[in-house]
């Protein structure tokens, strides 16, 4: 069984979306005085690879702990748009991949080729019509290799609202640099925070 880790490493160098809470990892207790080592960590709920739950954009929307784990684990398909030079993933590009109702789809773009050493403002995003299209199809989950699924500073909120209003969770901050297009099993488990709108997650693909 081959497992591909598609989550970003978390440390003091991890790029953070502008104006989000900084990620800080430091030593709280150090050996030998305490005989154990213990770290102090502070971070925002949308740090690194993370889940957006409906409550992220919708008042009264489902919180992270209300997303069924059955949604976050199961067959998925990686759609490779990394050779496309478009600044966003569009409905037309998605239609070319024949996406179907009930699929979990992960969008690989040139973000994964450029890498994740720093935050790049011109990241590839999903456009509003593309989000409406996926929501209308009734996909189960959408993932993307950028820290936000919507254009940086863009006025069109549909990439969040169209999906989250249909209770379609979003995984942001995936690293699919080593992943080729095709079918996998996805396991994406966020930390078990209750009552909030998102949390970092470990996401892996298992080759089928
Ligand atoms: Zn987010």
Boltz pocket constraint, residues with backbone or C-beta under 6 A from the ligand:
constraints:
  - pocket:
      binder: B
      contacts: [[A, 46], [A, 50], [A, 51], [A, 52], [A, 147], [A, 148], [A, 172], [A, 198]]
      max_distance: 6.0
